[in-house]
Amino acid sequence: MTKKAYVLAFINVMDPEKYAPYVAGAPETIAVFGGRYLVRNGDKQILEGQPPADRLVVLEFPSAARAQAWYQSKAYQAQRLIRASASTGSLMIVEGLDTSR
């Protein structure tokens, strides 16, 4: 069985006006690859340490391959340029647990 995968994004927005088109355009690119938002920078309660960024986004995809395909897609790469021009941060793909057992 294919494990779900999650994209974790830790973002510091430097220019909210320049970032706004990314917020508007990224969701469509995610949906095309079967992805969906699980967290989109909701209220946070820090329990320990310092957060790595101001903004936290968690996306769920059917598999790591679909998450990678989304990230490499022409549509997302165009959005990525907008994000990179208005923010700093890091993204990673994390494979989920096999819960079929």
N, C-alpha and C positions, 0 to 999 in steps of 0.2 A: 504494500500500500504506500502511496506517495504521501510524504509528510508535508503539512502546511509549512509555509515560511513567512517570516515577518521581517519587514523593513523597519528598522529603528532609525529615526532621524533626529539629530540634536542640532538645533539651528539657533543662531543669534542673528536677528534681523537688524541690519544697520540702517536701512532706508525703507520704511514701511510703504511709501508711495510706489517705489520701484518694485517692491515685493508683491503688491496687490494683484498684478496680472498673473503671477505664479499661483497664488491662492485660488484665483478664479479658474485657471486653466489646467492645473495638475489633476484634479479629480477625474476628468474625462479620460486622461491617459491611463490612469490607474484602473478604472473600470473595464477598459478594453482588454486588459490582461487578467480579468477575474479578481482583481484586488478590491479591497475596501478598507476604509478607515476604521480603526478600532479606537484610536486616541488622536485627537487633533487639538493639542495644547489646552486641555482642560485645566481646571483648578488643581493646584498641586499642594500637597502637604509633605514637606521634607522631613523624613524621619532620621536620616543620618547623612553626614557629609554635605558636600556642595554639589548642586546639579551641574552637569557638564555644559549646559546651554540654557538659554531662556525658554526656548520653544522645544517641545517634545511631540513627535508624531510617530504613531505606530500603525503600519499597514499590514494587512493579512492578504496573502496570496495562496492559491491552491498548491504551489510547490516553489522550491528555490529556482527552478528553471523558468517558471512564469515571472517571478520577481526579477530575475536577471534580464529576461526578455523585455519587460517593461522598462527597466532602467536603460537598456541599450537602444530602445526604440527611438526612431527619428522624432516622434511626437514629444516624448519625454525629454530628449536631449535639447530640444528647442526651449522647453520650460526650464530645464536645468540652467541654461544660460541666463535666464531671467533671475532665477534664485541666486546664482553665483554672483551676479552683479549687485545684489541688494543684501546679501547675507554671508555669513561664514558658518561652517558647521561640518558635521560628518554624518554619513549614512552607512548602514551595514545591513546585510541580510543574515538572519538567524533562523536556522531550521528548527521547527517545532518538535515537540515530543510525539512519539508514536503512541497514540492512545487507543489503538485497536486491540490491545491485549486486555 
